[in-house]
Amino acid sequence: MFFTTLSKASLALLVASMILVLTQKAEAHSYADCIDWRFKDPKNPSWSDKNGACFGYARRFPLKAKLFAKLDSDDPNRHYQQSHKNPDPDHSLACSDGKQGEEPGADETMGKPISAAYTGTDKRGRKVGPQTVSKPGGQLCVRWPAKNHAVPDEKNQPVTIALSEVNPTKDPTQLQFLSNIITNLNYKNCSDTKLNTDIWPCGGCFKLPTTLKPGNFVMQWRWKLNSNEWYTSCADIDVRAK
Ligand SMILES: *[C@@H]1O[C@H](CO)[C@@H](O)[C@H](O)[C@H]1NC(C)=O
């Protein structure tokens, strides 16, 4: 009797810890948390909530749904992982439709009109973040959570930022984005690295091309974790004349 109870209890514990390990592994992936991060004090920049604020987001980004770094365990999650097949990630869907991929993400398809992805609420009734507004040559600072992958023993894989043509009527293919990468950012550029390595805030700053015409541009954030393992987030930038 005692042994049966014990083994049942330890079996339950084992299963519980396996589920924990598996789900943590499955969820520890990154995504663009903010497209237009502004530092409170540009002379003392940091990516933590207390030192800045976000002025523009990815499509249908639920504000205040979760703490920073925790939207990969949202329902649906934010870490869209592109398909490995078809024949490879460079040919797979560029922005999540919430259905395809190794790990389908949240719905990041283009809004109709584009602004519809930045107003009102998402499918679960949660208020979504505003669209990014900038200008030709404008600086953007993009933020993401480290998700344990910015520690020294992890390979540093870049984040690529790519743009569409002006005023596209549909999302570029992945190959089209790859032909217009405007910058590579250092994934491990994190600040406030004392706490839990999962929630280190990281990011990179860059300038939009000065030659952009006013209009909407789709911007893709893309991060490589393993050789064929890519995660993307998509946002629209409203570029206004200077
Ligand atoms: C790295 O992060 C800091 C903030 O901690 C930021 O000021 C800087 O621009 C970032 N570097 C690059 C190259 O993006």
The ligand as a Tripos MOL2 file, in Angstrom:
@<TRIPOS>MOLECULE
LIG
   14    14     1     0     0
SMALL
NO_CHARGES

@<TRIPOS>ATOM
      1 C1         22.7050   48.1230  -27.8210 C.3       1 LIG1
      2 O1         21.8470   48.4540  -26.7570 O.3       1 LIG1
      3 C2         21.9940   49.7650  -26.2700 C.3       1 LIG1
      4 C3         21.0910   49.8950  -25.0520 C.3       1 LIG1
      5 O2         21.4980   49.0220  -24.0390 O.3       1 LIG1
      6 C4         21.6630   50.7680  -27.3560 C.3       1 LIG1
      7 O3         21.8630   52.0810  -26.9060 O.3       1 LIG1
      8 C5         22.5390   50.5040  -28.5660 C.3       1 LIG1
      9 O4         22.1350   51.3280  -29.6310 O.3       1 LIG1
     10 C6         22.4380   49.0600  -28.9990 C.3       1 LIG1
     11 N1         23.4170   48.8050  -30.0310 N.am      1 LIG1
     12 C7         23.0950   48.5690  -31.2990 C.2       1 LIG1
     13 C8         24.2740   48.3620  -32.2150 C.3       1 LIG1
     14 O5         21.9730   48.4960  -31.7140 O.2       1 LIG1
@<TRIPOS>BOND
     1     1     2 1
     2     1    10 1
     3     2     3 1
     4     3     4 1
     5     3     6 1
     6     4     5 1
     7     6     7 1
     8     6     8 1
     9     8     9 1
    10     8    10 1
    11    10    11 1
    12    11    12 1
    13    12    13 1
    14    12    14 2
@<TRIPOS>SUBSTRUCTURE
     1 LIG1         1 GROUP 0 **** ****
